[in-house]
Amino acid sequence: MALRPAPKTRSKDADIEEAPLVVDQRKRAEQRFRLQVDRQTKQSFATLAPAVEAGSVIKKAHPIVQVSVYDAVDGVNLMVGPDGVVEPEPEKAE
Protein backbone atom coordinates (compact mmCIF):
# COMPACT_ATOMS: atom_id res chain seq x y z
CA MET A 1 0.00 0.00 0.00
CA ALA A 2 1.34 3.40 -1.03
CA LEU A 3 1.64 6.19 1.46
CA ARG A 4 -0.21 9.43 0.82
CA PRO A 5 1.86 12.59 0.76
CA ALA A 6 1.57 14.81 3.80
CA PRO A 7 -0.87 17.72 3.44
CA LYS A 8 0.69 21.07 2.71
CA THR A 9 0.32 23.55 5.53
CA ARG A 10 0.88 27.26 5.60
CA SER A 11 3.34 28.67 8.04
CA LYS A 12 1.77 30.67 10.85
CA ASP A 13 4.27 33.46 10.35
CA ALA A 14 3.08 34.31 6.84
CA ASP A 15 1.20 37.58 6.38
CA ILE A 16 -2.49 36.83 6.13
CA GLU A 17 -4.45 39.23 3.96
CA GLU A 18 -8.04 40.00 4.80
CA ALA A 19 -10.40 38.26 2.43
CA PRO A 20 -12.75 40.57 0.49
CA LEU A 21 -16.38 40.62 1.53
CA VAL A 22 -18.11 37.84 -0.38
CA VAL A 23 -21.57 38.71 -1.64
CA ASP A 24 -23.68 36.11 -3.36
CA GLN A 25 -27.33 35.69 -4.29
CA ARG A 26 -28.28 34.09 -1.01
CA LYS A 27 -27.41 37.03 1.22
CA ARG A 28 -26.56 40.58 0.26
CA ALA A 29 -24.75 43.12 2.33
CA GLU A 30 -27.62 45.63 2.38
CA GLN A 31 -27.28 49.23 3.43
CA ARG A 32 -29.99 51.49 4.84
CA PHE A 33 -31.65 52.84 1.66
CA ARG A 34 -32.70 50.29 -0.96
CA LEU A 35 -33.57 51.30 -4.52
CA GLN A 36 -36.53 49.23 -5.72
CA VAL A 37 -37.89 48.99 -9.26
CA ASP A 38 -41.30 47.30 -9.46
CA ARG A 39 -40.77 46.06 -5.87
CA GLN A 40 -37.47 44.36 -6.71
CA THR A 41 -34.38 45.62 -4.89
CA LYS A 42 -31.72 46.66 -7.38
CA GLN A 43 -29.12 48.44 -5.26
CA SER A 44 -28.59 49.75 -1.75
CA PHE A 45 -27.12 53.05 -0.58
CA ALA A 46 -25.86 54.45 2.71
CA THR A 47 -27.62 57.81 2.25
CA LEU A 48 -30.92 58.95 0.72
CA ALA A 49 -29.62 61.47 -1.85
CA PRO A 50 -27.74 59.05 -4.14
CA ALA A 51 -30.60 56.55 -3.93
CA VAL A 52 -33.15 59.16 -5.06
CA GLU A 53 -30.79 60.38 -7.80
CA ALA A 54 -30.34 56.84 -9.18
CA GLY A 55 -34.10 56.30 -8.98
CA SER A 56 -34.78 59.52 -10.88
CA VAL A 57 -32.47 58.43 -13.70
CA ILE A 58 -34.34 55.13 -13.98
CA LYS A 59 -37.74 56.87 -13.85
CA LYS A 60 -36.74 59.31 -16.62
CA ALA A 61 -35.59 56.46 -18.86
CA HIS A 62 -38.57 54.19 -18.06
CA PRO A 63 -41.60 56.25 -16.91
CA ILE A 64 -43.96 53.27 -16.77
CA VAL A 65 -42.14 51.39 -13.96
CA GLN A 66 -42.68 52.00 -10.25
CA VAL A 67 -39.50 53.31 -8.63
CA SER A 68 -39.19 53.68 -4.87
CA VAL A 69 -36.58 53.96 -2.13
CA TYR A 70 -37.12 51.82 0.97
CA ASP A 71 -35.69 53.03 4.28
CA ALA A 72 -34.83 49.84 6.17
CA VAL A 73 -34.40 51.58 9.53
CA ASP A 74 -37.67 53.53 9.57
CA GLY A 75 -39.60 51.06 7.41
CA VAL A 76 -40.79 53.79 5.04
CA ASN A 77 -41.21 53.48 1.27
CA LEU A 78 -40.65 56.74 -0.70
CA MET A 79 -41.98 56.93 -4.26
CA VAL A 80 -39.53 58.42 -6.77
CA GLY A 81 -40.51 60.46 -9.82
CA PRO A 82 -38.42 61.96 -12.62
CA ASP A 83 -37.72 65.04 -10.47
CA GLY A 84 -37.07 63.29 -7.14
CA VAL A 85 -39.22 62.09 -4.24
CA VAL A 86 -42.95 62.34 -4.89
CA GLU A 87 -44.96 63.60 -1.92
CA PRO A 88 -48.14 61.61 -1.26
CA GLU A 89 -51.38 63.48 -1.88
CA PRO A 90 -53.41 64.18 1.27
CA GLU A 91 -56.60 62.17 1.52
CA LYS A 92 -59.80 64.16 1.11
CA ALA A 93 -62.39 63.83 3.85
CA GLU A 94 -65.95 63.80 2.57
N, C-alpha and C positions, 0 to 999 in steps of 0.2 A: 504494500500500500504506500502510495506517494504522500509525502508530507505537503501540506498547504503552506504557501509562503506567509510569513507574519504580516499582519495588517500594518499599513503605513500610518504612522501617527505624526501629528504636527507637534513641534516643540512648543512648550508653554511660554518660551521667551519671545516668540515671534510677535510682531506687531499685528494686532487684530483690528481690522477696519470695521466700522459699523456698517451693518447691512442696510441697504436702502429700504424704505418703507414699501412693503409689498401690498399692492392693491389688486384685488381680483374681483370677479363678478359676484362672488358670494357675500363679501362685506367691503363696503367702501369707507374710506376715511372721510366722513361728511363734516362740513363746517356748518356754521350757524344758518346762513341764508342759502336756500336751495332754489335754483332756477328750474321751473317746471313748464313743460310744453305739453299741452293736452294731458295734464296730470301725470306726466312721466318726468322724473328728475333727470336733468341733463348735466348739470354742473352745480358745484357748491362754492360759496364765497364766504369770506370772513366778515365782510361789511356789506351794507345794503346798496350803496351807490354803484359799485361795479356790477352787481347782480341786476339792478334795474336797467343799467346801461346796456348790458348784454341782452336782456329781455326786450328792450326797445328796438334793438337792431333786428332781432328775430321777428318782432311784430310788424316792423316796416316792410320786411322782405316777404312775410307770409301773413297778411292781415286776417285770414280766416281762422287761424289756430288760436287757442286759448293759452295765453302766456301769463304766468304768475310767479311770484317769489314767496316761498314759504319760510317763515321765521320759526326755526325749530325750538328756540328757547321760549318764546311767547305763545307759540301755537297759532300764529296768525297768517292767513293767506292774503297777499296783496296782488290785485290784478294789475297787469302792466299793459299800457297802450303804446302807440307809436311815440308819444311825447313823454312817457314816464309812467308813474303810478297813477292809476285811475281811482278817484275817490268814489265810494259808493253813494248812490243817490239816496236821500232820506226818504223813508216810507211815509206816504200820505195817509193821514188819519181821516176817515170819512164819518 
